[in-house]
Amino acid sequence: MASATVQNLSFVLQGIHQVKFEDRPIPELKSPHDVLINVKYTGICGSDVHYWEHGSIGSFVVKDPMVLGHESAGVISKVGSAVTSLKVGDRVAMEPGIACRRCEPCKGGKYNLCDNMAFAATPPYDGTLAKYYVLPEDFCYKLPEQLSLQEGALMEPLSVAVHIVRQAQVTPGQSVVVFGAGPVGLLCCAVATAFGASKVIVVDIQQPRLDFAKDYAVTGTFMPGRVSATENADRLRQENELGAGADVAIDASGAEPSVHTGIHVLRNGGTYVQGGMGRSEMNFPIMAACSKELNFKGSFRYGSGDYKLAVQLVSAGKVDVKRLITGTVKFEEAEQAFKEVKAGKGIKTLIAGIDA
């Protein structure tokens, strides 16, 4: 469908493995603080694939047709009457969750925990895989000249990693072990390195991912064996000279064996952050967590300052997101791209938008 003949071509999930391209009306600005964005690039996230594959994530169930996508960057096409920080033609990274700004978490500075969050491509809210999308101006982050729109699309997963590493309170000289060498895990390694960690070890069960990681912001890699979590943790400590244990363990995989190994690899008083989402319930080494007096934290999406810092880290050359982009496809090839991501091809695939 040629761009000149469409209003707001969108990639819509109708049901499990059922998608279609649908031309919808151009969204209106609901507030004088809103902006209309012509979406240029959108990354495919694991959650998008999960909705396409299963039709739900936990309690979030796709009951009505829903536009997919939430890792996006684009160009401002229209601004509301009260917008002061952006103008038509500005290139922006798009933070895809709109908080209510009124509930206790929002007022307490934790808007990522908003009781009424409207998050893109989370039922019942449409995502960003469309020609146009509307956001409040303060959820758009102007890209410096040296950053491409493709890099802008990766500000979303990078912001997830920034939030995780900030939750871990990583400081210079610390040792950090990251479980999972997918996009978020790799970006956690890069952010931890930027924060001054002296040792950053990434753990994965896929050798190609470890091979990539060896040249990307890590000091070591580790492939766990088919042994107990304590045995893997012991070998992980020994091979990487972690002494009594790592200062910080981050799980970006959601896999139960990784959670167990992460708990066991930490030193007494270490910090564990759960960033990956796995099964709703799993066994947990509670005795080790208690006897080591670990600091255990969850991490959910991103909050105040995370997107801003993500843009700064990339623009300053401290984090390289370009290397994670393994392919870009045309908008019309979105479904095939989903299939390839599901098959584990590449690290981060981008879908190009429809030109204005």
C-alpha positions as CSV (number, residue, x, y, z in Angstrom):
1,M,0.0,0.0,0.0
2,A,1.7,3.2,-1.2
3,S,2.2,5.8,1.5
4,A,0.4,8.5,-0.5
5,T,-2.9,6.5,-0.3
6,V,-2.9,5.7,3.4
7,Q,-3.8,7.8,6.5
8,N,-2.4,5.7,9.3
9,L,-1.3,2.2,8.2
10,S,-1.0,0.0,11.3
11,F,0.2,-3.5,12.0
12,V,-2.6,-5.0,14.0
13,L,-2.7,-8.2,16.1
14,Q,-6.1,-9.8,15.8
15,G,-5.4,-13.1,17.5
16,I,-2.7,-15.7,18.0
17,H,-0.6,-15.7,14.8
18,Q,-3.3,-13.5,13.2
19,V,-2.1,-10.1,12.0
20,K,-3.1,-7.7,9.3
21,F,-2.3,-4.3,8.0
22,E,-5.1,-1.9,8.7
23,D,-5.5,1.8,7.6
24,R,-6.8,3.7,10.6
25,P,-7.6,7.4,11.1
26,I,-4.8,9.7,12.0
27,P,-4.9,10.1,15.8
28,E,-6.0,13.5,17.2
29,L,-4.1,15.5,19.8
30,K,-6.2,15.1,22.9
31,S,-4.2,17.6,24.9
32,P,-2.5,20.9,24.1
33,H,0.7,19.3,25.4
34,D,0.5,16.4,22.9
35,V,2.5,15.9,19.7
36,L,1.9,13.8,16.6
37,I,4.8,11.7,15.6
38,N,5.5,10.1,12.2
39,V,7.1,6.8,13.4
40,K,10.3,6.0,11.5
41,Y,11.7,2.9,13.1
42,T,10.4,0.3,15.6
43,G,12.3,-2.5,17.2
44,I,10.7,-5.9,17.8
45,C,10.6,-6.7,21.5
46,G,10.2,-10.1,23.1
47,S,6.8,-9.0,24.6
48,D,5.5,-8.1,21.1
49,V,6.5,-11.6,19.9
50,H,4.9,-13.2,23.0
51,Y,1.5,-11.5,22.3
52,W,1.7,-12.6,18.7
53,E,2.6,-16.2,19.8
54,H,0.3,-16.6,22.8
55,G,-2.2,-13.7,22.8
56,S,-1.4,-12.8,26.4
57,I,1.3,-12.0,29.0
58,G,0.2,-12.9,32.5
59,S,-3.1,-11.1,33.2
60,F,-2.8,-8.9,30.1
61,V,-4.9,-10.6,27.5
62,V,-5.5,-9.4,23.9
63,K,-9.3,-9.3,23.7
64,D,-9.7,-6.8,20.8
65,P,-7.5,-6.0,17.8
66,M,-4.3,-4.3,19.0
67,V,-1.5,-2.5,17.2
68,L,1.8,-4.0,18.2
69,G,5.2,-2.3,18.8
70,H,6.6,0.0,21.5
71,E,10.4,0.5,20.8
72,S,10.2,3.5,18.4
73,A,11.6,6.7,17.2
74,G,10.2,9.2,14.8
75,V,9.8,12.8,13.5
76,I,7.4,15.3,15.0
77,S,4.6,16.1,12.5
78,K,2.3,18.3,14.6
79,V,2.4,19.9,18.0
80,G,-0.3,21.0,20.4
81,S,-0.8,24.7,21.3
82,A,1.0,24.4,24.7
83,V,4.1,22.5,23.4
84,T,7.3,24.5,24.0
85,S,10.1,22.0,23.9
86,L,9.5,20.5,20.4
87,K,8.7,21.6,16.9
88,V,7.7,20.0,13.7
89,G,10.6,18.2,12.1
90,D,12.4,17.3,15.4
91,R,13.6,13.7,15.6
92,V,12.7,12.0,18.9
93,A,12.9,8.8,20.9
94,M,9.5,7.8,22.0
95,E,8.8,6.7,25.6
96,P,5.7,4.5,25.1
97,G,4.0,4.5,28.5
98,I,1.8,7.4,29.6
99,A,1.3,7.6,33.4
100,C,-1.7,9.2,35.0
101,R,0.5,11.6,37.0
102,R,-2.1,11.5,39.8
103,C,-1.8,8.2,41.7
104,E,0.5,7.7,44.7
105,P,3.3,6.0,42.7
106,C,3.3,8.8,40.2
107,K,3.3,11.5,42.9
108,G,6.0,9.6,44.7
109,G,8.3,9.7,41.7
110,K,7.7,6.0,40.6
111,Y,5.6,6.6,37.6
112,N,6.6,3.3,36.0
113,L,4.5,1.7,38.8
114,C,1.5,3.9,37.9
115,D,-1.9,2.4,38.8
116,N,-3.4,3.6,35.5
117,M,-0.4,3.3,33.1
118,A,-1.4,3.4,29.4
119,F,1.5,1.4,27.9
120,A,1.8,0.9,24.1
121,A,1.0,-2.6,22.9
122,T,-0.2,-3.7,26.3
123,P,-3.9,-4.5,26.2
124,P,-6.1,-2.6,25.8
125,Y,-3.7,0.1,24.4
126,D,-2.5,0.2,20.8
127,G,1.2,0.3,20.1
128,T,3.5,2.2,17.8
129,L,3.7,0.1,14.7
130,A,1.7,2.6,12.8
131,K,2.4,5.6,10.5
132,Y,1.4,8.0,13.3
133,Y,1.4,8.0,17.1
134,V,0.5,10.6,19.7
135,L,2.5,11.2,22.9
136,P,2.8,14.0,25.5
137,E,5.8,16.2,24.6
138,D,7.6,15.3,27.9
139,F,7.6,11.6,26.8
140,C,9.5,12.5,23.7
141,Y,13.3,12.9,23.8
142,K,14.9,15.0,21.2
143,L,17.8,13.2,19.5
144,P,21.2,14.9,19.2
145,E,22.4,15.4,15.6
146,Q,25.0,12.6,16.0
147,L,22.3,10.0,16.8
148,S,20.3,8.3,14.0
149,L,16.6,7.5,14.2
150,Q,17.6,3.8,14.2
151,E,19.6,4.4,17.4
152,G,16.7,6.3,18.7
153,A,14.5,3.2,18.5
154,L,16.9,1.4,20.8
155,M,16.5,4.0,23.5
156,E,13.6,2.0,24.8
157,P,15.5,-1.3,25.6
158,L,18.5,0.8,26.7
159,S,16.2,2.7,29.2
160,V,15.1,-0.7,30.5
161,A,18.8,-1.5,31.1
162,V,19.5,1.9,32.6
163,H,16.7,1.3,35.1
164,I,17.9,-2.2,36.0
165,V,21.5,-1.0,36.6
166,R,20.3,2.0,38.6
167,Q,18.2,-0.4,40.7
168,A,21.4,-2.3,41.4
169,Q,23.1,0.9,42.3
170,V,26.3,-0.2,40.5
171,T,29.3,1.9,41.5
172,P,32.9,2.1,40.1
173,G,35.1,-0.9,40.9
174,Q,32.2,-3.4,41.4
175,S,31.9,-6.8,39.9
176,V,28.6,-7.5,38.0
177,V,27.3,-10.7,36.6
178,V,24.5,-10.5,34.0
179,F,22.4,-13.5,33.1
180,G,21.0,-13.4,29.6
181,A,22.9,-12.1,26.5
182,G,19.8,-10.9,24.7
183,P,19.4,-7.1,23.9
184,V,18.5,-6.1,27.4
185,G,21.2,-8.2,29.0
186,L,23.9,-6.9,26.6
187,L,22.7,-3.3,27.3
188,C,22.9,-4.0,31.1
189,C,26.5,-5.0,30.5
190,A,27.2,-1.8,28.6
191,V,25.5,0.4,31.2
192,A,27.3,-1.3,34.1
193,T,30.6,-0.7,32.2
194,A,29.6,3.0,31.7
195,F,28.9,3.2,35.4
196,G,32.4,2.1,36.2
197,A,32.1,-1.6,37.0
198,S,35.5,-3.2,36.9
199,K,34.3,-6.7,36.0
200,V,31.2,-7.5,33.9
201,I,30.5,-11.1,33.2
202,V,27.6,-12.2,31.0
203,V,26.0,-15.7,31.2
204,D,24.1,-17.4,28.4
205,I,23.4,-20.9,27.0
206,Q,23.9,-19.9,23.4
207,Q,27.4,-19.7,22.2
208,P,26.8,-17.2,19.3
209,R,25.4,-14.7,21.9
210,L,28.5,-15.2,24.1
211,D,30.8,-14.8,21.1
212,F,29.1,-11.5,20.3
213,A,29.3,-10.4,23.9
214,K,33.1,-11.0,24.1
215,D,33.6,-7.9,21.9
216,Y,30.8,-5.9,23.5
217,A,31.2,-4.3,26.9
218,V,32.1,-7.4,29.0
219,T,35.3,-8.6,30.7
220,G,34.2,-12.3,30.6
221,T,31.6,-14.7,29.4
222,F,30.2,-17.9,31.0
223,M,28.2,-20.9,29.7
224,P,26.6,-22.8,32.5
225,G,26.9,-26.6,32.5
226,R,24.1,-29.1,33.2
227,V,24.9,-29.2,36.9
228,S,23.4,-27.6,40.0
229,A,23.2,-23.9,40.4
230,T,25.7,-24.0,43.2
231,E,28.2,-25.8,41.1
232,N,27.7,-23.3,38.2
233,A,28.1,-20.5,40.7
234,D,31.3,-21.9,42.1
235,R,32.9,-22.3,38.6
236,L,31.7,-18.8,37.6
237,R,33.4,-17.3,40.7
238,Q,36.6,-19.3,40.1
239,E,36.9,-18.7,36.4
240,N,36.4,-14.9,36.8
241,E,38.3,-14.4,40.0
242,L,35.3,-13.1,41.9
243,G,36.7,-14.1,45.3
244,A,33.8,-14.5,47.8
245,G,31.3,-13.6,45.1
246,A,30.1,-10.9,42.8
247,D,28.9,-7.5,44.1
248,V,25.9,-7.5,41.8
249,A,23.9,-10.1,39.9
250,I,21.3,-9.1,37.3
251,D,18.9,-11.5,35.7
252,A,17.8,-10.5,32.2
253,S,16.6,-14.0,31.2
254,G,13.7,-14.9,33.4
255,A,15.0,-18.5,33.5
256,E,14.8,-20.3,36.9
257,P,18.3,-21.8,36.8
258,S,19.7,-18.2,36.2
259,V,17.8,-16.9,39.2
260,H,19.3,-19.7,41.4
261,T,22.8,-19.2,40.1
262,G,22.6,-15.5,40.5
263,I,21.7,-15.8,44.2
264,H,24.5,-18.3,44.8
265,V,27.2,-16.3,42.9
266,L,26.8,-13.2,45.1
267,R,28.9,-12.3,48.0
268,N,27.4,-11.8,51.4
269,G,25.5,-8.5,51.4
270,G,25.4,-8.4,47.5
271,T,22.6,-7.0,45.4
272,Y,20.4,-9.0,43.1
273,V,18.1,-7.4,40.5
274,Q,15.4,-9.3,38.7
275,G,14.8,-7.7,35.3
276,G,13.8,-10.7,33.1
277,M,10.2,-12.0,33.2
278,G,9.8,-15.7,33.3
279,R,7.1,-18.0,34.7
280,S,4.7,-16.4,37.1
281,E,6.0,-18.6,40.0
282,M,9.2,-20.6,40.5
283,N,11.3,-22.2,43.2
284,F,13.6,-19.8,45.0
285,P,16.7,-20.4,47.1
286,I,15.3,-18.4,50.0
287,M,17.8,-19.8,52.6
288,A,20.8,-18.5,50.6
289,A,19.1,-15.1,50.0
290,C,18.4,-14.8,53.8
291,S,21.7,-16.0,55.2
292,K,23.7,-13.8,52.8
293,E,21.4,-10.9,53.7
294,L,21.1,-10.0,50.0
295,N,19.5,-6.8,48.7
296,F,16.8,-8.2,46.3
297,K,15.1,-5.9,43.9
298,G,12.7,-6.1,41.1
299,S,12.9,-3.8,38.0
300,F,10.0,-2.8,35.8
301,R,10.3,-0.8,32.6
302,Y,11.8,2.6,33.3
303,G,11.2,5.7,35.3
304,S,12.2,9.3,35.9
305,G,15.5,10.2,34.1
306,D,16.1,6.8,32.5
307,Y,15.3,7.8,28.9
308,K,17.3,11.1,29.3
309,L,20.3,9.2,30.6
310,A,20.0,6.6,27.9
311,V,20.2,9.3,25.2
312,Q,23.2,10.9,27.0
313,L,25.1,7.6,27.3
314,V,24.8,7.0,23.6
315,S,25.5,10.5,22.4
316,A,28.6,10.6,24.6
317,G,29.9,7.4,23.1
318,K,29.7,5.5,26.4
319,V,27.2,2.9,25.1
320,D,27.0,1.6,21.5
321,V,23.6,0.5,20.4
322,K,24.3,0.4,16.7
323,R,26.1,-2.9,16.9
324,L,22.9,-4.6,18.3
325,I,21.0,-3.8,15.1
326,T,21.2,-6.8,12.9
327,G,18.6,-6.0,10.3
328,T,16.0,-3.5,9.1
329,V,12.9,-4.6,7.2
330,K,10.2,-2.7,5.3
331,F,6.9,-2.0,7.1
332,E,5.1,-4.4,4.8
333,E,7.5,-7.2,5.9
334,A,6.6,-6.9,9.6
335,E,5.1,-10.3,9.9
336,Q,8.1,-12.1,8.4
337,A,10.3,-10.1,10.8
338,F,8.3,-11.4,13.8
339,K,8.8,-14.9,12.6
340,E,12.5,-14.5,12.3
341,V,12.8,-12.9,15.8
342,K,10.8,-15.8,17.1
343,A,13.3,-18.2,15.5
344,G,16.1,-16.4,17.3
345,K,17.7,-14.8,14.3
346,G,19.8,-11.7,15.0
347,I,19.9,-9.5,18.1
348,K,17.6,-6.5,17.3
349,T,15.5,-6.2,14.2
350,L,14.0,-2.9,13.2
351,I,10.9,-2.3,11.2
352,A,11.0,0.9,9.0
353,G,8.0,3.2,9.2
354,I,5.7,4.6,6.5
355,D,7.0,8.0,5.2
356,A,4.8,11.0,5.9
